[in-house]
Amino acid sequence: MIGPGARVLVTGGSSGIGAATVAAFAARGCRVVAVGRDASALAAVARRTNATPYVADLTEPRAIPALVSEAGDVDVLVAAAGLGRAGCLTDLADDEIVELVDTNVLASLRLAHAVLPGMVRRGRGHLVFVSSIAGHMAVAREAVYSATKAAVNVFAASVRHEVAVHGIGVSVVVPGAVDTPFFARRGAPYTRRFPRPVPASVVADGIVRAVERGKAEVFVPRWLRFPARLRGVAPGLTDALQRRFG
Ligand SMILES: NC(=O)c1ccc[n+]([C@@H]2O[C@H](COP(=O)([O-])OP(=O)(O)OC[C@H]3O[C@@H](n4cnc5c(N)ncnc54)[C@H](OP(=O)(O)O)[C@@H]3O)[C@@H](O)[C@H]2O)c1
């Protein structure tokens, strides 16, 4: 799936995890289309990696069909575009809630919906969704963000059942804190001392690993799967621990 000539479409390619993912696939000889809204940031990524830049706002309903027809036969889709918004639910404006859902959920669903028919026809392909540990852990002051990521997790798992018969893989990559502009953009810096943010390149490596090994779920760092699994079996205990330790 990954190798010289493979076509990879990466959203969020202008910054952070997406930009590192563009570089990781380009380094393996893939033909990468990098998507973002910031044309100059995207151009800089394209210069560094030889990727093809594509400027689009993925919350525009017409943007996704146009992007997918321009990208051609996509072998790997990495849906990394996303944003957060810090604050209690009562502090968020309606348009902020809509922007989070449109960007983090609807755009990822529409992208998968648009690229899958071609993958099914060709009998191969891989979808990667960049989720978040917030989608497993129910994080205070990030209720809407957490909900968007939980939605993506279940969506990916459902689609995985549907497309396995066609030879198509579906992965969810679940980062904890990552050193990117994400926190500045969401309106609140990352202040916890633990866990320390990992470089975006570590998440990009996790994304490549997910495709190469056909993994359903990759946590970055790996130990994050333990609190996620604990919440699955003992939600009351993890909620109490989260309220005590944050
Ligand atoms: N950083 C973390 O700690 C962390 C942790 C867990 C999960 N994540 C997830 O990782 C993904 C990437 O985040 P990041 O940390 O790399 O943040 P980032 O550096 O802020 O990058 C976000 C990317 O999403 C793109 N984007 C946002 N809205 C868009 C829209 N409407 N249309 C097109 N592109 C849009 C941005 O494009 P432009 O800049 O060109 O607008 C940018 O390329 C997100 O889904 C985020 O939820 C991040």
PDBQT file of the ligand as one rigid body, heavy atoms in Angstrom, charges set to zero:
ROOT
HETATM    1  N1  LIG A 301      -1.972  18.565  18.872  1.00  0.00    +0.000 N 
HETATM    2  C1  LIG A 301      -2.523  17.703  19.723  1.00  0.00    +0.000 C 
HETATM    3  O1  LIG A 301      -2.169  17.668  20.916  1.00  0.00    +0.000 OA
HETATM    4  C2  LIG A 301      -3.555  16.730  19.225  1.00  0.00    +0.000 A 
HETATM    5  C3  LIG A 301      -3.906  15.687  20.101  1.00  0.00    +0.000 A 
HETATM    6  C4  LIG A 301      -4.849  14.750  19.694  1.00  0.00    +0.000 A 
HETATM    7  C5  LIG A 301      -5.422  14.850  18.451  1.00  0.00    +0.000 A 
HETATM    8  N2  LIG A 301      -5.076  15.882  17.615  1.00  0.00    +0.000 N 
HETATM    9  C6  LIG A 301      -5.745  15.942  16.310  1.00  0.00    +0.000 C 
HETATM   10  O2  LIG A 301      -4.762  15.941  15.300  1.00  0.00    +0.000 OA
HETATM   11  C7  LIG A 301      -5.275  16.580  14.135  1.00  0.00    +0.000 C 
HETATM   12  C8  LIG A 301      -4.231  17.568  13.634  1.00  0.00    +0.000 C 
HETATM   13  O3  LIG A 301      -4.046  18.564  14.628  1.00  0.00    +0.000 OA
HETATM   14  P1  LIG A 301      -2.648  19.299  14.810  1.00  0.00    +0.000 P 
HETATM   15  O4  LIG A 301      -2.214  19.073  16.211  1.00  0.00    +0.000 OA
HETATM   16  O5  LIG A 301      -1.745  18.980  13.705  1.00  0.00    +0.000 OA
HETATM   17  O6  LIG A 301      -3.159  20.817  14.744  1.00  0.00    +0.000 OA
HETATM   18  P2  LIG A 301      -2.746  22.020  13.781  1.00  0.00    +0.000 P 
HETATM   19  O7  LIG A 301      -1.278  22.124  13.694  1.00  0.00    +0.000 OA
HETATM   20  O8  LIG A 301      -3.542  23.179  14.269  1.00  0.00    +0.000 OA
HETATM   21  O9  LIG A 301      -3.280  21.555  12.347  1.00  0.00    +0.000 OA
HETATM   22  C9  LIG A 301      -4.653  21.521  12.055  1.00  0.00    +0.000 C 
HETATM   23  C10 LIG A 301      -4.789  21.307  10.557  1.00  0.00    +0.000 C 
HETATM   24  O10 LIG A 301      -6.185  21.202  10.228  1.00  0.00    +0.000 OA
HETATM   25  C11 LIG A 301      -6.436  22.041   9.121  1.00  0.00    +0.000 C 
HETATM   26  N3  LIG A 301      -7.817  22.512   9.127  1.00  0.00    +0.000 N 
HETATM   27  C12 LIG A 301      -8.532  22.966  10.177  1.00  0.00    +0.000 A 
HETATM   28  N4  LIG A 301      -9.754  23.344   9.765  1.00  0.00    +0.000 NA
HETATM   29  C13 LIG A 301      -9.797  23.118   8.423  1.00  0.00    +0.000 A 
HETATM   30  C14 LIG A 301     -10.786  23.319   7.416  1.00  0.00    +0.000 A 
HETATM   31  N5  LIG A 301     -12.002  23.853   7.702  1.00  0.00    +0.000 N 
HETATM   32  N6  LIG A 301     -10.494  22.985   6.140  1.00  0.00    +0.000 NA
HETATM   33  C15 LIG A 301      -9.288  22.475   5.830  1.00  0.00    +0.000 A 
HETATM   34  N7  LIG A 301      -8.313  22.261   6.723  1.00  0.00    +0.000 NA
HETATM   35  C16 LIG A 301      -8.568  22.591   8.013  1.00  0.00    +0.000 A 
HETATM   36  C17 LIG A 301      -5.489  23.200   9.285  1.00  0.00    +0.000 C 
HETATM   37  O11 LIG A 301      -5.347  23.849   8.039  1.00  0.00    +0.000 OA
HETATM   38  P3  LIG A 301      -4.946  25.424   7.917  1.00  0.00    +0.000 P 
HETATM   39  O12 LIG A 301      -3.930  25.688   8.987  1.00  0.00    +0.000 OA
HETATM   40  O13 LIG A 301      -4.369  25.483   6.542  1.00  0.00    +0.000 OA
HETATM   41  O14 LIG A 301      -6.198  26.171   8.117  1.00  0.00    +0.000 OA
HETATM   42  C18 LIG A 301      -4.231  22.479   9.744  1.00  0.00    +0.000 C 
HETATM   43  O15 LIG A 301      -3.538  21.955   8.631  1.00  0.00    +0.000 OA
HETATM   44  C19 LIG A 301      -6.598  17.220  14.547  1.00  0.00    +0.000 C 
HETATM   45  O16 LIG A 301      -7.650  16.401  14.090  1.00  0.00    +0.000 OA
HETATM   46  C20 LIG A 301      -6.537  17.207  16.067  1.00  0.00    +0.000 C 
HETATM   47  O17 LIG A 301      -7.831  17.116  16.638  1.00  0.00    +0.000 OA
HETATM   48  C21 LIG A 301      -4.154  16.814  17.976  1.00  0.00    +0.000 A 
ENDROOT
TORSDOF 0
